[in-house]
Amino acid sequence: MWPLLLSQLGEINIQNESDHDVTDGEVLVVKKRRKGLYILPNLFTLAALFGGFYAIVMAINGRFDLAAIGVFCAMVLDSLDGRVARMTNTQSAFGEQMDSLSDMVSFGAAPALISYVWSLKSLGRWGWIAAFVYCACAALRLARFNVNTGVVDKRFFQGLPSPAAAALVAGFIFLMTELGLKGSDALWGVSITWITFALALYAGLTMVTNVPFYSFKDVHMKKSVPFTVIVLIALGIAAINIDPPSALFLLFVAYGFSGYVVYVWRKAKGQQTSLISVSTDEPDEQGLH
């Protein structure tokens, strides 16, 4: 009985398909639309990836000023690809994965290699260990960010974001290069090599902490602001243009320590310091919280 019913259903499906596909004796072949990729957001992501690759090449060639500039350009482009995707409604899973891989190169491998070639290699194994710790922490931070996207408070980053960590390391190298100092010189009686060592470890380990860093995601560009805000922005741009290396480095130093200030402040006020706003029942993710 069942084989008979199945054969009849198959005949009905074939008949229905033939009714749709046959017109005046001609068979119409319906082709499935091929899936494509959104050009605009991925173009920004590829440009950010090129910035990180350019930084690595310039570091190998001994142009550490251009290497630092490449990291900063990658940071700017990385901040644009997500906004462009949301504005044009072109978000995709491919774009998210591509962005993470680009960040790993531009903000993980590139700063680690630049700092090692510039100064850390004089420390021998301690130098490449510090560079590796930074690179590994960047990978761990990006992986944790992808996993905890849906459960972390959007107003804060869980740990120092990788672009800011890269800007902290690259900004120091940029500043020292502009001052005419090499990685083997001394600054105020302290070896620049050990300063780079401490800075790489600080930036790397801070990326994998649970310290909250303000994300600026609740700042809406479409809302009106007081006139004084525009004036302050203009003054900030002018201050950066006076001495870009110093201004950028001090800016990211302030941001790099701001998370610990927020953590201590919330702890003193008795507020919750954890950024996990929604619990999850998945056992594999509980350890990340």
C-alpha positions in Angstrom: 0.0 0.0 0.0 2.7 2.5 1.0 4.8 1.9 -2.2 1.7 2.6 -4.2 1.0 5.9 -2.3 4.6 7.0 -2.7 4.6 6.3 -6.4 1.4 8.2 -6.8 2.8 11.2 -4.8 5.9 11.1 -7.0 3.8 11.2 -10.1 1.8 14.2 -8.7 5.1 16.1 -8.0 6.4 15.3 -11.4 3.2 16.4 -13.0 3.2 19.7 -11.0 6.8 20.4 -11.9 6.1 19.7 -15.5 3.1 22.1 -15.4 5.4 24.9 -14.2 8.4 24.0 -16.4 6.7 23.3 -19.7 5.1 26.1 -21.7 3.8 25.4 -25.3 6.0 22.4 -25.6 9.2 24.1 -24.5 11.0 23.2 -21.4 12.0 26.2 -19.2 15.1 25.6 -17.1 15.0 27.5 -13.9 18.5 28.3 -12.7 19.2 28.9 -9.0 20.6 32.3 -8.2 24.2 32.1 -7.2 25.1 33.5 -3.8 27.5 36.5 -3.9 29.4 38.7 -1.5 28.8 42.3 -0.6 31.5 44.4 -2.1 31.4 47.6 -0.1 32.0 46.3 3.5 34.4 43.6 2.4 36.3 46.3 0.4 37.0 48.2 3.7 38.0 44.9 5.4 40.4 44.1 2.7 41.9 47.6 2.9 42.3 47.1 6.6 44.0 43.8 5.9 46.3 45.5 3.5 47.2 48.1 6.1 48.4 45.3 8.5 50.3 43.6 5.7 51.9 46.9 4.7 53.0 47.5 8.3 54.7 44.1 8.4 56.5 44.7 5.1 57.6 48.2 6.2 58.9 46.7 9.5 61.0 44.2 7.6 62.4 47.0 5.5 63.3 49.0 8.6 60.7 51.8 8.0 59.0 51.6 11.4 57.3 55.0 11.1 55.5 53.8 8.0 54.8 50.5 9.8 53.1 52.3 12.6 51.1 54.5 10.2 49.9 51.3 8.4 48.5 50.0 11.7 46.7 53.2 12.4 45.2 53.2 8.9 44.1 49.6 9.4 42.4 50.7 12.7 40.5 53.5 11.0 39.4 51.2 8.1 38.4 48.5 10.6 36.1 50.9 12.4 34.4 51.8 9.1 33.6 48.4 7.7 31.0 47.4 10.3 29.4 50.8 10.2 29.2 50.7 6.4 27.7 47.2 6.6 25.0 48.3 9.0 24.2 51.5 7.1 23.8 49.7 3.8 22.2 46.6 5.4 24.9 44.3 4.0 25.9 42.4 7.1 26.8 38.7 6.5 28.4 35.8 8.3 31.2 35.9 5.8 31.9 39.5 6.5 32.2 38.8 10.3 34.7 36.0 9.8 36.6 38.1 7.3 36.8 40.9 9.7 38.1 38.7 12.5 40.9 37.3 10.3 41.8 40.8 9.1 42.0 42.0 12.8 44.3 39.1 13.6 46.8 40.1 11.0 46.5 43.9 11.5 46.2 44.0 15.3 47.7 40.7 16.3 50.6 39.6 14.1 51.6 43.0 12.8 52.2 44.8 16.1 54.0 41.7 17.5 56.3 41.5 14.5 57.0 45.3 14.4 57.9 45.4 18.1 60.1 42.4 17.8 62.0 43.6 14.8 62.3 47.1 16.2 63.5 46.4 19.7 62.5 43.0 21.3 64.9 40.9 19.3 67.8 42.2 21.3 66.4 40.4 24.3 66.8 37.0 22.7 64.2 34.5 23.8 62.5 36.9 26.1 61.9 39.2 23.2 60.1 36.7 21.0 58.2 35.3 24.0 56.8 38.8 24.7 55.9 39.2 21.1 54.2 35.8 21.0 52.3 36.5 24.2 50.9 39.7 22.6 50.0 37.8 19.4 48.4 34.9 21.3 46.4 37.2 23.5 45.1 39.0 20.4 43.9 35.7 19.0 42.2 34.7 22.3 40.6 38.1 22.6 39.1 38.0 19.1 37.9 34.4 19.6 36.2 35.3 22.9 34.7 38.4 21.3 33.1 36.3 18.6 31.7 33.8 21.1 30.4 36.4 23.7 28.9 38.9 21.2 25.3 38.1 22.2 25.9 38.2 26.0 28.2 41.1 26.7 27.0 44.6 27.6 27.2 46.6 24.3 28.4 49.7 26.1 31.7 48.1 27.0 34.4 45.9 25.6 35.4 42.8 27.6 39.1 43.6 27.9 41.1 46.0 25.8 40.0 45.9 22.2 42.7 44.6 19.8 42.8 47.8 17.7 43.5 49.9 20.8 46.2 47.4 21.9 47.8 47.6 18.5 47.7 51.4 18.6 49.3 51.4 22.0 52.3 49.4 20.8 52.5 51.0 17.4 52.0 54.5 18.8 55.0 54.1 21.1 57.2 52.9 18.3 55.9 55.8 16.1 56.7 58.3 18.9 60.2 57.0 19.5 60.9 57.0 15.8 59.8 60.6 15.4 62.1 61.5 18.3 65.0 59.9 16.5 65.4 57.1 19.1 66.0 53.5 18.2 64.8 50.4 19.9 68.2 49.9 21.6 68.5 53.4 23.0 67.6 54.6 26.5 64.8 57.0 27.5 65.1 58.9 30.7 67.7 56.4 31.8 65.5 53.4 31.1 66.2 51.0 28.2 63.6 51.4 25.5 63.8 47.7 24.9 62.4 46.9 28.4 59.7 49.6 28.0 58.6 47.9 24.8 58.7 44.5 26.5 56.5 45.8 29.4 54.2 47.6 26.9 53.7 44.5 24.8 52.9 42.3 27.8 50.5 44.9 29.3 48.6 45.4 26.0 48.5 41.7 25.4 47.4 40.6 28.8 44.9 43.4 29.2 43.1 42.2 26.0 42.2 38.9 27.8 41.1 40.4 31.1 37.4 41.1 32.0 38.2 44.8 32.6 35.5 47.0 31.0 36.5 49.4 28.3 34.0 51.9 27.0 32.9 51.0 23.5 31.3 54.3 22.3 28.6 52.2 20.7 25.9 54.1 22.4 27.0 57.3 20.8 24.5 58.1 18.0 25.8 60.2 15.1 22.3 61.1 14.0 21.4 62.9 17.2 21.9 66.6 17.6 24.5 67.8 20.0 25.3 71.1 21.7 27.4 73.6 19.8 30.2 73.3 22.4 30.7 69.6 21.5 31.6 70.6 17.9 34.0 73.2 19.3 35.7 70.5 21.5 36.0 68.2 18.5 37.6 70.9 16.5 40.0 71.6 19.3 40.8 67.9 19.6 41.6 67.7 15.9 43.9 70.7 16.2 45.7 69.3 19.2 46.4 66.1 17.3 47.7 67.9 14.3 50.2 69.9 16.4 52.2 66.7 17.2 50.4 63.6 15.9 52.8 60.9 17.3 52.7 62.3 20.9 48.9 63.1 20.8 48.0 59.7 19.4 50.2 57.8 21.9 48.9 59.8 24.9 45.3 59.3 23.7 45.7 55.5 23.6 47.6 55.4 26.8 44.7 57.2 28.5 42.2 54.7 26.9 44.5 51.8 27.8 44.3 52.6 31.5 40.7 53.8 31.5 39.3 50.3 31.8 41.0 49.8 35.1 39.7 53.2 36.4 36.2 52.1 35.4 36.7 48.7 37.1 37.9 50.3 40.4 35.1 52.9 40.3 32.4 50.3 39.8 33.9 48.1 42.5 34.0 51.0 44.9 30.4 51.8 44.2 29.4 48.2 44.7 28.2 47.9 41.1 28.5 44.8 39.0 31.9 44.6 37.3 31.0 41.6 35.1 30.0 42.6 31.5 27.9 39.5 30.9 24.4 40.8 30.8 22.6 37.6 29.8 23.5 34.1 31.0 23.7 31.1 28.6 23.0 27.5 29.1 25.7 26.3 26.8 28.4 24.6 28.9 31.2 25.3 26.4 30.7 29.0 26.8 30.3 29.3 30.6 34.0 29.2 31.2 34.5 32.3 29.0 32.3 34.3 31.2 
